[in-house]
């Protein structure tokens, strides 16, 4: 795929930063499970998922609007300033509304989020507070990504999602403080919320000053135009962001009366969250490139970009499934120290392996779909998937226990989401059989699986590192020798001067 050199550098930096962020997330889960009792750890994981999902609803589509329209505005810094400030005016009104609502309805919110337990009123308050400041993080992060300020965006993302939490938990681990009381968790949430708010405030002042300094026009563009973008494009996508954030929350929420089991589900789904986090920089930058190509009517480039991204996501995911199907037990056991947590998470390993491909396709391509079509096509995909999830869960719940019902419902949801992406993008997939030449893919997948299987059979856990080496060699040789158009573009992207 032929990108400009700056785009390749942006993509490389963004992936590198996110790999570090995801390693930090995995370490946060490991340390948290060590210093917290099982119940407190489960509540902690639920709070993080709740806060993200609620924030996706409360932002009212503002971050998607910024991601789409800042690149389209090009060098018009006055219009960019109006768009940026109007988004934060919406955010300021949101803070006032949510603060008032939470103050008067804290007990009701606690019942909805955690069941009938009066001890969780304080946790519910900080969950809502964290949700609100996360909206601010979405705004400044989206601004940095849209402006392709990769280092700034990743610093904001790291500390807002993982960094401050990690500092607090490492502090507890260093001083051997066991978090066995819900009040300790409230203190950690207060620490995270306060520092995320300060981080976002600093980023806001930076970009407000940047747009003001670079604006060529002395008179700012009317705010009515910017508000129009949020009204016509962002607001209809409120349901999209909320339902998208809810995909990894609805299962644990249905299990909220079984908090330990809900914690197992959250930790298992965090493996998908790791994948989602790795895809996010690629997806968002591809969305920015899509918006730029739409502004120049470069539809040939757009078609090539979509085919290349779909192929890359699919092949890498299928190879990862082949590898992980042999080694996932070892990886989870190495990651988590407590045997009860390991066995609880591994109950959902089949769910992860069977759903990772459609999950990757949806999360990898959703930003591109958002930027191509003004109509919210992802909303239809999400609505259908949630109807399927609800129906299958309650049907299975009649005959099976809650964990099996959640697994079946999630499988239906993810495959509907992944399949819908292919339906929306099929017009850009002309000649895909010749382009991908799936025989090479099948050969690579079979060889990776067989090499991992035999190395594990003969060397046990010691075969893990040799398996990585052998799999890498297999993939490299096939990618280098294949005559398919897809692998030719892979070689141009990775080895050529792009």
C-alpha positions as CSV (number, residue, x, y, z in Angstrom):
1,X,0.0,0.0,0.0
2,X,1.5,3.3,-1.0
3,X,1.3,5.9,1.7
4,X,3.4,9.0,2.1
5,X,6.3,8.6,4.3
6,X,4.8,10.8,7.0
7,X,1.7,8.6,7.2
8,X,3.8,5.5,7.6
9,X,5.8,7.2,10.4
10,X,2.6,8.3,12.1
11,X,1.2,4.7,11.9
12,X,4.5,3.2,13.2
13,X,4.7,5.6,16.1
14,X,1.1,5.1,17.0
15,X,1.3,1.3,17.0
16,X,4.5,1.4,19.1
17,X,3.0,3.7,21.7
18,X,-0.2,1.6,21.9
19,X,1.8,-1.7,22.3
20,X,3.5,-0.1,25.3
21,X,0.1,1.1,26.6
22,X,-1.4,-2.4,26.2
23,X,1.5,-4.0,28.0
24,X,0.9,-1.5,30.8
25,X,-2.8,-2.4,30.8
26,X,-2.0,-6.1,31.2
27,X,0.4,-5.3,34.0
28,X,-2.2,-3.2,35.7
29,X,-4.6,-6.1,35.7
30,X,-1.9,-8.4,37.0
31,X,-0.9,-6.1,39.9
32,X,-4.5,-5.2,40.7
33,X,-5.4,-8.9,41.0
34,X,-2.5,-9.3,43.4
35,X,-3.2,-6.4,45.8
36,X,-7.0,-6.6,45.7
37,X,-9.3,-9.2,47.2
38,X,-11.4,-11.0,44.5
39,X,-14.5,-9.0,45.2
40,X,-12.8,-5.6,45.1
41,X,-10.8,-6.6,42.0
42,X,-14.1,-7.6,40.2
43,X,-15.7,-4.3,41.2
44,X,-12.6,-2.4,40.0
45,X,-12.7,-4.1,36.6
46,X,-16.5,-3.4,36.3
47,X,-16.0,0.3,37.1
48,X,-13.4,0.7,34.4
49,X,-15.8,-0.9,31.8
50,X,-18.8,1.0,33.0
51,X,-16.9,4.3,32.9
52,X,-15.8,3.8,29.3
53,X,-19.3,2.7,28.1
54,X,-21.1,5.6,29.9
55,X,-18.5,8.1,28.5
56,X,-19.2,6.8,25.0
57,X,-22.8,7.7,25.5
58,X,-22.3,11.0,27.2
59,X,-19.9,12.4,24.6
60,X,-22.9,12.7,22.1
61,X,-20.7,11.9,19.1
62,X,-18.3,14.8,19.6
63,X,-15.1,12.8,19.3
64,X,-16.3,11.3,16.0
65,X,-17.2,14.7,14.7
66,X,-13.7,16.0,15.5
67,X,-12.0,13.0,13.9
68,X,-14.0,13.5,10.7
69,X,-14.1,17.3,10.3
70,X,-10.8,18.5,11.5
71,X,-8.9,16.7,8.7
72,X,-11.6,17.9,6.2
73,X,-11.1,21.5,7.3
74,X,-7.5,21.4,6.1
75,X,-5.6,24.6,6.9
76,X,-8.6,26.6,8.0
77,X,-7.4,27.1,11.6
78,X,-10.2,29.5,12.4
79,X,-12.8,26.9,11.5
80,X,-10.9,24.3,13.5
81,X,-10.8,26.6,16.5
82,X,-14.6,27.0,16.3
83,X,-15.1,23.2,16.0
84,X,-12.8,22.6,18.9
85,X,-14.3,25.2,21.3
86,X,-17.9,24.3,20.4
87,X,-17.2,20.7,21.3
88,X,-15.9,21.8,24.7
89,X,-18.9,24.1,25.3
90,X,-21.1,21.0,24.8
91,X,-18.8,19.2,27.3
92,X,-19.2,22.0,29.9
93,X,-23.0,21.8,29.8
94,X,-22.7,18.0,30.1
95,X,-20.6,18.3,33.3
96,X,-23.3,20.5,34.9
97,X,-26.1,18.2,34.0
98,X,-24.3,15.0,35.1
99,X,-23.1,16.5,38.3
100,X,-26.6,17.5,39.3
101,X,-28.1,14.2,38.2
102,X,-25.5,12.1,40.1
103,X,-26.0,14.1,43.3
104,X,-29.7,13.4,43.4
105,X,-29.8,9.9,42.0
106,X,-26.7,8.3,43.4
107,X,-28.6,5.5,45.1
108,X,-30.7,4.7,42.0
109,X,-27.5,4.6,39.9
110,X,-25.9,2.3,42.4
111,X,-28.8,-0.1,42.0
112,X,-28.6,-0.1,38.2
113,X,-24.8,-0.6,38.1
114,X,-24.1,-2.9,41.0
115,X,-27.4,-4.4,42.2
116,X,-29.0,-3.8,45.5
117,X,-26.0,-3.1,47.6
118,X,-25.9,0.2,49.6
119,X,-22.1,0.0,50.0
120,X,-21.6,0.8,46.4
121,X,-23.2,4.3,46.4
122,X,-19.8,6.0,46.7
123,X,-18.4,3.7,44.0
124,X,-21.3,4.7,41.7
125,X,-20.5,8.4,42.3
126,X,-16.9,8.0,41.2
127,X,-17.9,5.8,38.3
128,X,-20.0,8.7,37.0
129,X,-17.3,11.2,37.7
130,X,-14.7,9.1,35.9
131,X,-17.2,8.8,33.0
132,X,-17.5,12.5,32.7
133,X,-13.8,13.2,32.7
134,X,-13.3,10.4,30.2
135,X,-15.5,12.4,27.8
136,X,-12.9,15.3,28.0
137,X,-10.2,12.8,27.3
138,X,-12.0,11.6,24.2
139,X,-12.2,15.2,22.9
140,X,-8.6,16.2,23.4
141,X,-7.3,12.8,22.2
142,X,-9.4,12.9,19.1
143,X,-8.1,16.4,18.4
144,X,-4.5,15.3,18.7
145,X,-5.1,12.3,16.5
146,X,-6.9,14.4,13.8
147,X,-4.0,16.8,13.9
148,X,-1.7,13.8,13.7
149,X,0.2,14.9,16.9
150,X,1.0,11.3,17.7
151,X,3.2,11.7,20.8
152,X,0.7,14.1,22.5
153,X,-2.3,11.9,21.7
154,X,-0.6,8.8,23.1
155,X,0.6,10.6,26.3
156,X,-3.0,11.7,26.9
157,X,-4.3,8.2,26.1
158,X,-1.8,6.4,28.3
159,X,-2.3,8.4,31.5
160,X,-6.0,8.8,31.1
161,X,-6.8,5.1,30.6
162,X,-4.0,3.3,32.4
163,X,-1.1,5.4,33.7
164,X,-2.7,7.1,36.8
165,X,-4.4,3.8,37.8
166,X,-1.1,2.0,37.5
167,X,0.8,4.5,39.7
168,X,-1.9,4.2,42.4
169,X,-1.9,0.4,42.3
170,X,1.9,0.0,42.2
171,X,2.0,2.4,45.3
172,X,-0.3,0.0,47.1
173,X,1.8,-3.1,46.0
174,X,5.1,-1.4,47.0
175,X,3.8,-0.7,50.5
176,X,2.0,-4.0,50.8
177,X,-1.4,-2.4,51.2
178,X,-4.1,-5.1,50.6
179,X,-7.2,-3.5,49.1
180,X,-9.9,-5.4,50.9
181,X,-12.3,-2.5,51.6
182,X,-14.4,-0.7,49.1
183,X,-13.3,2.7,50.5
184,X,-9.7,2.1,49.3
185,X,-11.1,1.6,45.8
186,X,-13.0,4.9,46.1
187,X,-9.7,6.6,46.9
188,X,-8.1,5.1,43.8
189,X,-11.0,6.2,41.6
190,X,-10.8,9.7,43.1
191,X,-7.1,9.9,42.3
192,X,-7.6,8.7,38.7
193,X,-10.5,11.1,38.1
194,X,-8.8,14.2,39.4
195,X,-5.6,13.7,37.4
196,X,-7.4,12.8,34.2
197,X,-9.3,16.1,34.5
198,X,-6.1,18.0,35.0
199,X,-4.5,16.3,32.0
200,X,-7.4,17.1,29.8
201,X,-7.5,20.7,31.0
202,X,-3.9,21.2,30.1
203,X,-4.4,19.7,26.6
204,X,-7.5,21.9,26.1
205,X,-5.5,25.1,26.8
206,X,-2.7,23.9,24.5
207,X,-4.9,23.3,21.5
208,X,-7.0,26.4,22.1
209,X,-3.9,28.5,22.0
210,X,-2.5,26.5,19.0
211,X,-5.6,27.1,16.8
212,X,-5.8,30.7,17.9
213,X,-2.1,31.4,17.0
214,X,-2.3,29.7,13.6
215,X,-5.6,31.2,12.5
216,X,-5.1,33.4,9.5
217,X,-8.4,35.2,9.9
218,X,-8.8,37.8,12.7
219,X,-12.5,37.1,13.1
220,X,-13.4,33.5,14.1
221,X,-15.8,31.4,12.0
222,X,-19.4,31.4,13.3
223,X,-19.9,28.7,16.0
224,X,-23.3,27.9,14.3
225,X,-21.4,26.1,11.6
226,X,-19.4,24.0,14.0
227,X,-22.5,23.2,16.1
228,X,-24.2,22.1,12.9
229,X,-21.5,19.5,12.4
230,X,-22.1,18.1,15.9
231,X,-25.9,18.2,15.4
232,X,-26.1,16.6,12.0
233,X,-23.1,14.2,12.2
234,X,-22.2,13.7,15.8
235,X,-25.5,13.5,17.6
236,X,-27.0,10.7,15.4
237,X,-23.8,8.7,16.3
238,X,-24.5,8.9,20.1
239,X,-26.2,5.6,20.0
240,X,-23.3,4.1,18.0
241,X,-20.6,5.1,20.5
242,X,-22.8,4.0,23.4
243,X,-23.6,0.6,22.0
244,X,-20.0,0.1,20.8
245,X,-18.8,0.8,24.3
246,X,-21.6,-1.5,25.7
247,X,-20.4,-4.5,23.7
248,X,-17.8,-5.4,26.4
249,X,-20.0,-4.4,29.3
250,X,-23.4,-6.0,28.7
251,X,-22.2,-9.5,29.6
252,X,-20.6,-8.5,32.9
253,X,-23.6,-6.3,33.7
254,X,-26.0,-9.2,33.3
255,X,-23.7,-11.1,35.8
256,X,-23.6,-8.2,38.3
257,X,-25.4,-10.3,40.9
258,X,-22.5,-12.7,40.6
259,X,-19.6,-10.2,40.9
260,X,-16.8,-12.7,41.0
261,X,-18.0,-14.3,37.8
262,X,-18.5,-10.9,36.3
263,X,-14.9,-10.1,37.1
264,X,-13.8,-13.3,35.2
265,X,-15.7,-12.1,32.1
266,X,-14.3,-8.6,32.3
267,X,-10.7,-9.9,32.5
268,X,-11.3,-12.4,29.6
269,X,-12.8,-9.7,27.5
270,X,-9.9,-7.5,28.3
271,X,-7.9,-9.7,26.0
272,X,-10.3,-8.4,23.2
273,X,-9.8,-4.9,24.7
274,X,-6.1,-5.3,24.2
275,X,-6.7,-6.2,20.5
276,X,-9.1,-3.2,20.3
277,X,-6.5,-0.9,21.7
278,X,-3.9,-2.2,19.3
279,X,-6.3,-1.6,16.4
280,X,-7.4,1.8,17.5
281,X,-4.4,3.8,16.3
282,X,-4.5,2.0,12.9
283,X,-8.2,2.4,12.6
284,X,-8.3,6.1,13.6
285,X,-5.4,7.0,11.3
286,X,-6.9,5.1,8.5
287,X,-10.1,7.0,9.2
288,X,-8.2,10.3,8.9
289,X,-6.6,9.1,5.6
290,X,-10.1,8.2,4.4
291,X,-11.4,11.6,5.3
292,X,-8.5,13.2,3.4
293,X,-9.2,11.0,0.3
294,X,-12.9,11.9,0.4
295,X,-12.0,15.6,0.3
296,X,-9.9,15.0,-2.8
297,X,-12.3,12.5,-4.4
298,X,-9.5,9.9,-4.6
299,X,-11.7,6.8,-4.7
300,X,-9.1,4.6,-6.3
301,X,-6.9,5.2,-3.3
302,X,-9.8,4.6,-0.9
303,X,-10.7,1.2,-2.5
304,X,-7.0,0.1,-2.3
305,X,-6.9,1.3,1.4
306,X,-10.0,-0.7,2.3
307,X,-8.9,-3.9,0.6
308,X,-5.5,-3.6,2.2
309,X,-6.8,-3.0,5.7
310,X,-9.4,-5.8,5.5
311,X,-6.7,-8.2,4.3
312,X,-4.2,-7.2,6.9
313,X,-6.7,-7.4,9.8
314,X,-8.0,-10.8,8.6
315,X,-4.7,-12.5,7.9
316,X,-3.0,-11.3,11.1
317,X,-6.0,-12.4,13.2
318,X,-6.3,-15.8,11.6
319,X,-2.5,-16.4,12.2
320,X,-2.9,-15.2,15.8
321,X,-5.8,-17.7,16.3
322,X,-3.7,-20.5,15.0
323,X,-0.9,-19.6,17.4
324,X,-3.1,-18.8,20.4
325,X,-5.2,-22.0,20.1
326,X,-2.0,-23.8,21.3
327,X,-0.5,-21.4,23.7
328,X,-3.4,-19.4,25.3
329,X,-3.4,-21.5,28.5
330,X,0.3,-20.8,29.0
331,X,-0.1,-17.1,28.3
332,X,-3.0,-16.6,30.7
333,X,-1.2,-18.6,33.4
334,X,1.9,-16.5,33.0
335,X,-0.1,-13.3,33.0
336,X,-2.3,-13.9,36.1
337,X,-0.8,-15.1,39.3
338,X,-3.8,-16.4,41.2
339,X,-4.9,-19.9,40.2
340,X,-8.6,-19.2,40.8
341,X,-8.5,-16.2,38.5
342,X,-6.6,-18.2,35.8
343,X,-9.1,-21.0,35.8
344,X,-12.0,-18.5,35.8
345,X,-10.6,-16.6,32.8
346,X,-9.8,-19.7,30.9
347,X,-13.4,-20.8,31.0
348,X,-13.9,-18.0,28.4
349,X,-10.9,-18.8,26.2
350,X,-13.0,-20.5,23.5
351,X,-15.2,-17.3,23.4
352,X,-12.1,-15.2,22.7
353,X,-10.7,-17.5,20.0
354,X,-14.0,-17.9,18.2
355,X,-15.0,-14.2,18.3
356,X,-11.6,-12.4,17.7
357,X,-11.9,-12.4,13.9
358,X,-15.3,-10.6,13.6
359,X,-14.3,-8.4,16.6
360,X,-11.2,-7.3,14.8
361,X,-13.0,-6.6,11.5
362,X,-15.6,-4.4,13.2
363,X,-13.2,-2.4,15.4
364,X,-10.7,-2.1,12.6
365,X,-13.1,-0.9,9.9
366,X,-15.8,1.0,11.9
367,X,-14.0,4.4,11.7
368,X,-13.5,4.0,7.9
369,X,-17.2,3.2,7.6
370,X,-18.1,6.3,9.7
371,X,-16.1,8.6,7.5
372,X,-17.2,7.2,4.2
373,X,-21.0,7.5,4.9
374,X,-22.8,10.3,6.5
375,X,-25.6,8.0,7.4
376,X,-24.8,6.0,10.6
377,X,-24.5,2.5,9.1
378,X,-22.7,1.2,12.2
379,X,-25.7,2.0,14.3
380,X,-27.8,-0.6,12.3
381,X,-25.1,-3.2,12.8
382,X,-25.0,-2.6,16.5
383,X,-28.8,-2.6,16.9
384,X,-29.1,-5.9,15.2
385,X,-26.3,-7.4,17.2
386,X,-27.7,-6.3,20.5
387,X,-31.1,-7.7,19.6
388,X,-29.5,-11.0,18.8
389,X,-27.4,-10.8,22.0
390,X,-30.5,-10.2,24.2
391,X,-32.6,-12.9,22.5
392,X,-29.9,-15.6,22.6
393,X,-28.9,-14.8,26.2
394,X,-32.5,-15.2,27.6
395,X,-33.2,-18.3,25.4
396,X,-30.0,-20.0,26.6
397,X,-30.6,-18.8,30.2
398,X,-33.7,-21.0,30.3
399,X,-31.6,-24.1,29.8
400,X,-28.0,-23.3,30.8
401,X,-26.1,-21.3,33.5
402,X,-25.4,-17.6,33.1
403,X,-21.8,-18.1,31.9
404,X,-22.7,-20.4,29.0
405,X,-25.6,-18.0,28.0
406,X,-23.2,-15.0,27.9
407,X,-20.7,-17.0,25.7
408,X,-23.4,-17.9,23.2
409,X,-24.8,-14.3,23.1
410,X,-21.4,-12.8,22.6
411,X,-20.5,-15.1,19.7
412,X,-23.7,-14.1,17.9
413,X,-23.1,-10.4,18.6
414,X,-19.5,-10.3,17.3
415,X,-20.2,-12.4,14.2
416,X,-23.1,-10.1,13.2
417,X,-20.9,-7.0,13.7
418,X,-18.0,-8.5,11.6
419,X,-20.3,-9.7,8.9
420,X,-22.1,-6.3,8.7
421,X,-18.7,-4.6,8.0
422,X,-18.2,-6.8,5.0
423,X,-21.7,-6.0,3.7
424,X,-21.2,-2.3,4.0
425,X,-17.7,-2.4,2.3
426,X,-18.5,-5.0,-0.4
427,X,-18.6,-2.2,-3.1
428,X,-14.9,-1.6,-2.6
429,X,-14.0,-5.4,-2.8
430,X,-14.1,-6.0,-6.5
431,X,-11.8,-8.8,-7.5
432,X,-11.0,-9.8,-3.9
433,X,-10.4,-13.5,-4.7
434,X,-7.6,-12.7,-7.2
435,X,-6.3,-9.9,-4.9
436,X,-5.9,-12.0,-1.8
437,X,-5.2,-15.4,-3.3
438,X,-6.4,-17.3,-0.2
439,X,-4.3,-20.4,-0.9
440,X,-1.3,-18.6,0.5
441,X,-3.2,-17.6,3.6
442,X,-4.4,-21.2,4.2
443,X,-0.8,-22.5,3.8
444,X,0.5,-20.0,6.3
445,X,-2.3,-20.7,8.9
446,X,-1.8,-24.5,8.7
447,X,2.0,-24.3,9.0
448,X,1.8,-21.9,12.0
449,X,-0.7,-24.2,13.8
450,X,1.2,-27.4,13.0
451,X,4.6,-26.0,14.0
452,X,3.1,-24.7,17.3
453,X,1.3,-28.0,18.0
454,X,4.4,-30.2,17.5
455,X,6.7,-27.9,19.4
456,X,4.3,-27.8,22.3
457,X,3.9,-31.6,22.2
458,X,7.6,-32.3,22.3
459,X,9.0,-29.4,24.3
460,X,6.1,-28.4,26.5
461,X,6.2,-24.8,27.6
462,X,9.8,-24.6,26.5
463,X,8.5,-24.7,22.9
464,X,6.8,-21.3,23.2
465,X,9.8,-19.1,22.1
466,X,10.9,-21.5,19.3
467,X,7.2,-21.5,18.2
468,X,7.3,-17.7,17.8
469,X,10.6,-17.9,15.8
470,X,9.3,-20.7,13.5
471,X,5.9,-18.9,13.0
472,X,7.7,-15.6,12.1
473,X,9.9,-17.4,9.6
474,X,6.9,-19.1,8.0
475,X,5.0,-15.8,7.7
476,X,8.0,-14.0,6.4
477,X,8.8,-16.5,3.7
478,X,5.2,-16.7,2.4
479,X,4.9,-12.9,2.4
480,X,8.1,-12.6,0.5
481,X,7.4,-15.3,-2.1
482,X,3.7,-14.9,-2.7
483,X,2.6,-13.5,-6.1
484,X,-0.8,-12.3,-4.8
485,X,-1.5,-8.5,-5.2
486,X,-2.1,-8.3,-1.4
487,X,1.4,-9.6,-0.5
488,X,2.9,-7.4,-3.2
489,X,1.4,-4.4,-1.4
490,X,2.5,-5.7,2.0
491,X,6.1,-5.8,0.6
492,X,5.7,-2.3,-0.8
493,X,4.4,-1.1,2.6
494,X,7.0,-2.7,4.8
495,X,10.1,-2.8,2.6
496,X,9.5,-0.1,0.0
497,X,10.0,3.6,0.1
498,X,6.5,4.7,1.1
